[in-house]
Amino acid sequence: MPKIAYAQMQIAAGQPDINTRKILRLIDEAKAGGATVVIFPESAIAGKMLGDTLLEKSFIDECKACREEIIAHGKKIFVVLDSDKLAFNGVEIEFLSEPFSLSSKLAFKNYGRPRLQVGAVGVQNTGKTLYAFDGNSAVFNSRGEVVQRAEPFEECLNFIDTDAIDKMPALEPPVESEPARIYRALRYGVKEFLAQIGIGKVVIGASGGIDSAVAAALYVQVVGEDNVILVNMPGRFNSATTKNLSEQLARNLGCKYYVVPIQESVDWTVKQLEERGINVSDFVKENIQARDRGSRILAAIAASVGGVFTCNANKAESTVGYATLYGDEAGFLSALADLWKFQVYALARYMNAEVYKREAVPQGIIDIVPSAELSSAQNVDEGKGDPLRYDYHDYLLRGFVERDLTPEDILKFYADGKLEAELGCEAGLVDKYFPTAQIFTEDLERWWKAFTGMGVAKRIQSPPILAVTDKPFGARRESQNGWHFTRSYRDLKAQLTQGES
């Protein structure tokens, strides 16, 4: 009975020698298992995301030599390395090349013949964006039903008897929540990337907010509590509430915890500038606080312990540039930067319930209003927080980024009374937050300008991010052209706001 072996192999991009040794071992295992064919993922020798390495003649020559070695080793078995289209004994072979995405899933299609799809696992990157490959390898019968699947994110060598595919029982599709899928992808991606760059210690600025808390809980699962250092850096506007929550987080996770106040150094910076006749506005003072935390304290601690410090930005903040360059927009990796704020909250609840099975992220952090606490206008004890109303703006900004919606599209939905349904947010929020068309359009324009204006400049200089969607920042083609509103938008706005003061 013809038997195929297919390798859901972890590929080390740019390391053909490592990949070749693994391929040779898997060929031997496939032979020992009685396979007549062994199939490897696309770009198994070199990797997929290589940048200008592909221009190096010496690298190309090495890959050719590796291929020749593999072919010579594959006696008495047919070795498949890269092919646009292939069939064996009536089974169509498909090579997957896309990384993990929340939108990806096994394709249940009736091809009229059995089908086998083979993908790779591992982490590869384009420099600015990290991608986790989950494999997604599976065998389908002639009716398009899955009869065998590989475990996501795990390296394996599976065997299938081609004549038995249509006789095998169909498997039920895996039931996994979105937060569970996100957690698995993030944990795998962070773990593999840290291993690639040889880093074992991580420093996190713990503000008492949800993003840093989820980042801390995630990194503890990757490198262990002894290798995660949490640092609270209070200034004049940080409340006792968030300081206590930050300390509670450290206790819950078992991490080393430092409190390093910043007000004295912030005041000294302001004093130095003002003594030289430079007027320092309240807004600039907010930025000084953020930069003092990131560029001075976290960077120094990370260097001192031989580790790295994180950027804890979420996708909403990245979209509109709600972060300070060289401050909280700094770090070696933004693990959460492809998650909207509501997904960060969902991940916190999931990790408490299913990963830690206890309150690792304090409930107080989940409940408190999100706030940067950089001024008295962001007093959390008074219910004051970020200018983003995440229950609405998350969905508006997701429309900009992941659906390429423009202000003109949004305003048309608004005029037709179907904006909430189109965006997917809770019904009633538009009237609640924007009682008039004038107020609505002012808000819309504010965030569109931020998204297409300064937000672009900040994203270009931001740390690499770990992708979980098809449209992560870093993969988007962006230019610093400034914001623009179409003529049709301006005409519709004039109609809707006519008569409003």
Secondary structure, 3 states (H helix, E strand, C coil): CCEEEEEECECCCCCHHHHHHHHHHHHHHHHHCCCCEEEECCCCCCCCCCHHHHHCHHHHHHHHHHHHHHHHHCCCCEEEECCCCEEECCEEEEECCCCCCCCCCCCCCCCCCCEEEECCEEEEECCCEEEEEECCCEEECCCCCEEEECCCCCCEEEEEEHHHHHHCCCCCCCCCCHHHHHHHHHHHHHHHHHHHHCCCCEEEECCCCHHHHHHHHHHHHHHCHHHEEEEECCCCCCCHHHHHHHHHHHHHHCCEEEECCCHHHHHHHHHHHHCCCCCCCHHHHHHHHHHHHHHHHHHHHHHHHCCEECECCCHHHHHHCCCCECCCECCCCECCCCCCHHHHHHHHHHHHHHHCCCCCCCHHHHHCCCCCCCCHHHCHHHCCCCCCCHHHHHHHHHHHHHCCCCHHHHHHHHHCCCHHHHHCCCCCHHHHHCCCHHHHHHHHHHHHHHHHCHHHHHHHHCCCEEECCCCCCCCCCCCCCCCCCCHHHHHHHHHHHCCCC
